[in-house]
Amino acid sequence: MTETNIRYRYDGDGVPGFEPFTGRHASAELLDLYRSMLRIRRIEEEIGRRYHEDQMKTPIHLVIGQEATAVGCAGALRLTDLLYSGHRTHGAYLAKGGDLKAMLCEMHCRVNGCVGSRGGSMHLIDKRVGMAGTSAIVGGAVPIATGAALAAQMKGEDRVVVVFLGDATTEEGVTAESLNFAALKKVPVIFFCENNFYSVQSPLATRQPNRDLRNWAAAHEVAAVRVDGTNVLAVHDAVATAVALARSGGGPTFIEAPVYRFRAHGGAGDDSATGYRAEAERDAWESVCPIAQFGDVLGQSGLLDDPAINAMEREISTEIAEAFAFALASPNPTEEDLYQHVYATEAGPTDAVG
Ligand SMILES: Cc1ncc(C[n+]2csc(CCOP(=O)(O)OP(=O)(O)O)c2C)c(N)n1
């Protein structure tokens, strides 16, 4: 396999505060990273296009613009490593290898959804691939992931746990508690902060003093770095470094990755017109789209050309069409299904309903 040493155009060189990026990757791996980001983008766009048909019975939080964080991170993990996330789940679930059909069934409230139609978009889980849990409660997944990492440590399992969190999640007390505990016990957990600068429509500057999130985390005595969240390779390498530290007993790392969501906080459209963020700001970030940038780099390196991209697009589009058709043809849950996976089952369905 050819190994390519790609220096990235937007790799943080000259951007103060970013970690330098030095990774070497096999060509096949680079193409996989590109394809995985493109696949997530196209899935998200299709979800966005269909959302107003009202077949999906779930709130959604699209990750369009934030594909490099999920893909770069999951690419540095083993299948047996665990990934947790907050409410913005789609990228993490898909990048870790979560089943697309089961995800779309979940979003359409069909019984063969990945959590049996009980959770919707904010509760995607696929244990077969280590997509261990997601939570709609801001900060909810952070202590659970820390606990899972402690459990792995106590059982002597060779397992690292990553939890995705947003910038607003650093404002939840439980995140500080988790960092403190993880540092104290040196648990193998990675706190991956996707800093997209907004909590719904509140800018970071209105919520936190002017500080560096990385320094805030470092004050808890955890390793703390900042990487360019639009650069899939920089993300991959930062996570690989954090994973190596965690596997060797060195404890937790906090990674801050500045990114930008191109769409609204929730739902399918763009909410910039409401005035909470400047459209010029969004346009500037769109010009450093993680997929376009990486595609350019791969193109310049001779690894990717238009026919190859078109072939990927066709394959992805067929997969998406089939997955939606599968979801829409899948049955809705019945009343009987309500009584599955519940702990208190003394009364039968009829008694319980009365
Ligand atoms: C405990 C709690 N408080 C408030 C909310 C409402 N809420 C949902 S998402 C969100 C913003 C979260 O922002 P961030 O963690 O930065 O993630 P992002 O949405 O930017 O990806 C808020 C306040 C919630 N779900 N849970």
The ligand as a MOL file (V3000), in Angstrom:
LIG
                    3D

  0  0  0     0  0            999 V3000
M  V30 BEGIN CTAB
M  V30 COUNTS 26 27 0 0 0
M  V30 BEGIN ATOM
M  V30 1 C -29.4120 20.1010 30.6280 0
M  V30 2 C -29.9340 20.7300 29.3610 0
M  V30 3 N -30.0600 22.0640 29.2860 0
M  V30 4 C -30.5180 22.6420 28.1550 0
M  V30 5 C -30.8960 21.8580 27.0880 0
M  V30 6 C -31.4010 22.5290 25.8100 0
M  V30 7 N -30.3480 22.4570 24.7780 0 CHG=1
M  V30 8 C -30.3830 21.4880 23.8360 0
M  V30 9 S -29.0660 21.5850 22.8180 0
M  V30 10 C -28.4610 22.9260 23.6120 0
M  V30 11 C -27.1840 23.5930 23.1530 0
M  V30 12 C -26.0290 22.7200 23.3130 0
M  V30 13 O -24.9100 23.3540 22.7740 0
M  V30 14 P -23.5410 22.5820 22.6270 0
M  V30 15 O -23.3160 21.6870 23.7930 0
M  V30 16 O -22.4980 23.6110 22.3570 0
M  V30 17 O -23.7680 21.6600 21.3570 0
M  V30 18 P -24.1820 22.0620 19.8720 0
M  V30 19 O -25.6900 22.0860 19.8320 0
M  V30 20 O -23.5980 23.3750 19.5580 0
M  V30 21 O -23.6520 20.9640 19.0300 0
M  V30 22 C -29.2810 23.2960 24.6660 0
M  V30 23 C -29.0210 24.4310 25.5800 0
M  V30 24 C -30.7810 20.4610 27.2230 0
M  V30 25 N -31.0940 19.6260 26.2240 0
M  V30 26 N -30.2750 19.9150 28.3540 0
M  V30 END ATOM
M  V30 BEGIN BOND
M  V30 1 1 1 2
M  V30 2 1 2 3
M  V30 3 2 2 26
M  V30 4 2 3 4
M  V30 5 1 4 5
M  V30 6 1 5 6
M  V30 7 2 5 24
M  V30 8 1 6 7
M  V30 9 2 7 8
M  V30 10 1 7 22
M  V30 11 1 8 9
M  V30 12 1 9 10
M  V30 13 1 10 11
M  V30 14 2 10 22
M  V30 15 1 11 12
M  V30 16 1 12 13
M  V30 17 1 13 14
M  V30 18 2 14 15
M  V30 19 1 14 16
M  V30 20 1 14 17
M  V30 21 1 17 18
M  V30 22 2 18 19
M  V30 23 1 18 20
M  V30 24 1 18 21
M  V30 25 1 22 23
M  V30 26 1 24 25
M  V30 27 1 24 26
M  V30 END BOND
M  V30 END CTAB
M  END
